[in-house]
Amino acid sequence: MTPEMQFECLLVCNDPTIYSTFCRLLQNFSIAIDHSLLGSKSLQAIDKGRHDLIVIDCQDETYADTLQKFSSVTRKPKPIVVLIAEQQLHVGGTHIFLQKPVTDWSATEALKSAYSRMLMNHRWHARYALYERVEARDDAGRTYQVVITDIGEGGFGLRATGLSVGTRLFLCIHPQGLPTALPIEGRVIWTREYGVAGCEIVAMRSPDREVLRTWLNDHIRVRNPLISV
């Protein structure tokens, strides 16, 4: 991950006016644009897994099928989906609905809402790479020598042997730049045969969580919009 990342949007639109409006506004939000004219081709783009936002201008029924396929995307975080249509549509996978005719104000408000959701997703799922050796203890008192490989607000990755899904781990991390170690209770949610595991953070004192959040924000930055959000 680069020190300052830029959100990316897949804009599925055939209407020149809507395309022009969103291109200008997305640039104001410092969001990179990937344009697709056809919904079927946009599926190929979303499979690459790099888009944070999808804006779809629904002009026929085929887009409903496309949206339903978007809703089945399993990668995390899932992209935020903005649906533009003549009338309210209730399609799985849609987060924000924007009714036509689209104005600068309505499009800006929709993008503000989408941007806030993307920030929340990013802060929860983003991981900062580490290499820190620590001792962890499970709730049965067994100890493990682990290497923390990355950490974010929602969880952390590690290397260790003998762990199984569901194991609770108690440990302290002390990334460079923090004044003190932070106690964390985590739960293993996946493992691999080669000794890699992923954990979610299930308990952490509020002051320690704020310290971690501030540290992460200093190390994993999102490019600031050109406008006030």
C-alpha positions in Angstrom: 0.0 0.0 0.0 1.3 3.5 -0.9 1.7 6.1 1.9 -1.2 8.0 0.4 -3.8 5.9 -1.4 -6.5 7.2 -3.9 -10.0 5.8 -4.0 -11.1 4.4 -7.4 -14.5 4.6 -9.0 -16.0 2.4 -11.7 -18.4 4.7 -13.6 -20.9 2.7 -15.7 -22.7 5.3 -17.8 -23.8 5.9 -21.4 -25.3 9.4 -20.8 -22.8 12.2 -21.8 -24.4 14.7 -19.4 -24.3 12.4 -16.3 -20.8 11.2 -17.3 -19.5 14.8 -17.5 -21.1 15.7 -14.2 -19.6 12.7 -12.3 -16.2 13.0 -13.9 -15.9 16.6 -12.7 -17.2 15.8 -9.2 -15.2 12.7 -8.8 -12.0 14.7 -9.6 -13.1 17.2 -6.9 -13.2 14.3 -4.4 -9.8 13.1 -5.6 -11.3 9.8 -6.7 -9.7 8.1 -9.7 -12.2 7.2 -12.6 -12.5 4.0 -14.6 -15.2 4.4 -17.2 -17.3 1.6 -18.6 -20.1 1.9 -21.2 -21.5 -1.6 -20.8 -22.6 -3.4 -17.6 -21.2 -6.7 -18.8 -17.8 -5.3 -19.3 -17.9 -3.6 -15.9 -18.2 -7.1 -14.3 -14.8 -7.9 -15.7 -13.5 -4.8 -14.1 -15.0 -5.4 -10.7 -13.5 -8.9 -10.7 -10.1 -7.3 -10.5 -11.1 -6.1 -7.1 -9.6 -2.6 -7.1 -12.6 -0.4 -7.1 -13.9 1.3 -3.9 -16.9 2.9 -5.5 -19.3 1.9 -8.4 -21.6 4.4 -9.9 -24.2 2.9 -12.3 -26.6 4.9 -14.6 -29.5 2.5 -15.0 -31.0 3.0 -18.5 -32.5 -0.5 -19.0 -33.3 -3.6 -17.1 -29.9 -5.3 -17.7 -28.3 -3.1 -15.0 -30.5 -4.8 -12.3 -28.8 -8.1 -13.2 -25.5 -6.5 -13.1 -26.1 -5.0 -9.7 -27.2 -8.4 -8.3 -24.0 -9.8 -9.5 -22.1 -7.0 -7.8 -23.9 -7.9 -4.6 -22.3 -11.4 -4.7 -18.8 -10.0 -4.6 -17.1 -11.6 -1.6 -13.9 -9.4 -1.3 -13.7 -7.1 1.7 -14.3 -4.3 1.9 -17.1 -4.5 -0.7 -17.4 -1.5 -3.0 -19.9 1.2 -2.3 -22.6 1.2 -5.0 -24.5 4.3 -6.2 -27.5 3.6 -8.4 -28.9 6.3 -10.7 -32.4 5.8 -12.1 -35.6 7.5 -13.1 -37.5 6.0 -10.1 -36.6 4.2 -6.9 -35.2 0.8 -7.4 -34.6 -1.8 -4.7 -31.7 -3.9 -5.8 -29.5 -5.9 -3.6 -26.0 -4.5 -3.3 -27.1 -0.9 -3.6 -26.0 1.6 -0.9 -27.1 5.0 -2.3 -29.9 5.8 -4.8 -29.8 9.0 -6.9 -32.9 9.9 -8.8 -32.9 11.6 -12.2 -32.6 14.3 -13.3 -29.1 14.5 -11.7 -28.0 17.9 -10.6 -24.6 19.1 -9.3 -26.1 19.3 -5.8 -27.7 15.9 -5.7 -24.7 14.2 -7.2 -22.4 16.0 -4.7 -24.5 14.9 -1.8 -24.5 11.3 -3.1 -20.7 11.3 -3.4 -20.3 12.8 0.1 -22.3 9.9 1.5 -20.3 7.4 -0.6 -17.0 9.0 0.4 -17.9 8.7 4.1 -18.7 5.1 3.7 -15.5 4.4 1.8 -13.5 6.1 4.6 -15.2 3.9 7.2 -14.5 0.8 5.1 -10.9 1.8 4.5 -10.2 2.5 8.2 -11.7 -0.9 9.2 -10.1 -3.1 6.6 -6.9 -1.4 5.7 -3.8 -3.0 7.1 -0.3 -1.6 7.9 2.6 -4.0 7.4 4.6 -4.9 10.5 7.2 -7.4 11.6 6.9 -7.6 15.4 7.7 -10.7 17.5 5.4 -11.0 20.5 4.3 -13.7 22.9 0.5 -14.5 22.8 -1.6 -16.4 25.3 -4.8 -18.2 24.7 -7.7 -18.5 27.2 -6.4 -21.9 28.3 -3.1 -20.4 29.3 -1.0 -21.9 26.4 1.6 -19.5 25.0 2.6 -19.0 21.4 5.6 -17.2 19.8 4.0 -15.2 17.0 5.1 -12.6 14.5 2.5 -9.8 13.8 2.7 -9.2 10.1 0.1 -6.4 9.7 -2.6 -4.5 11.7 -5.6 -2.4 11.2 -8.6 -1.2 13.2 -10.5 -4.4 12.6 -7.8 -7.0 13.1 -4.3 -8.2 12.5 -2.4 -10.9 10.6 0.3 -13.1 12.2 2.6 -16.0 11.7 2.5 -18.8 14.2 2.0 -22.6 14.5 -0.6 -24.6 16.4 -3.4 -22.0 16.1 -7.0 -23.0 15.1 -10.0 -21.0 14.1 -11.9 -19.6 17.1 -8.8 -19.4 19.4 -8.8 -16.3 21.5 -5.4 -14.7 21.9 -4.2 -12.1 24.4 -1.1 -10.1 23.4 0.5 -6.7 23.4 1.8 -4.9 20.3 4.2 -2.0 20.3 4.7 -0.7 16.8 7.5 1.8 16.2 6.3 5.3 17.1 3.9 4.3 19.9 4.9 5.4 23.4 3.7 2.2 25.0 2.5 -1.3 24.2 -1.2 -1.8 23.5 -3.0 -4.9 25.0 -5.3 -6.6 22.5 -7.6 -9.5 22.7 -8.1 -11.2 19.3 -9.8 -14.2 17.8 -8.5 -16.3 15.0 -10.9 -16.2 12.1 -8.8 -18.0 9.4 -5.6 -20.0 9.2 -3.4 -21.5 6.5 -1.3 -24.6 6.5 1.9 -22.7 6.1 1.5 -20.9 9.5 -0.3 -17.7 8.5 -3.5 -16.6 10.3 -5.9 -13.7 10.4 -7.4 -12.4 13.6 -10.2 -9.9 14.4 -9.9 -7.6 17.4 -12.6 -8.5 19.8 -11.6 -6.5 22.9 -9.4 -3.4 23.4 -9.6 -0.6 25.9 -11.1 2.6 24.4 -8.0 4.8 25.1 -5.8 2.2 23.5 -8.1 1.9 20.4 -7.9 5.7 20.0 -4.1 5.5 20.2 -4.0 2.8 17.5 -6.5 4.7 15.3 -4.3 7.8 15.4 -1.2 5.8 14.7 -2.9 4.1 11.7 -4.2 7.4 10.3 -0.6 8.7 10.4 0.7 5.7 8.5 -2.1 4.8 6.1 -3.4 8.0 4.5 -6.2 8.6 2.0 -5.6 11.4 -0.5 -7.6 14.4 0.6 -10.4 15.7 -1.6 -10.0 19.1 -3.3 -13.2 20.2 -1.7 -14.5 20.2 1.9 -16.4 17.0 2.7 
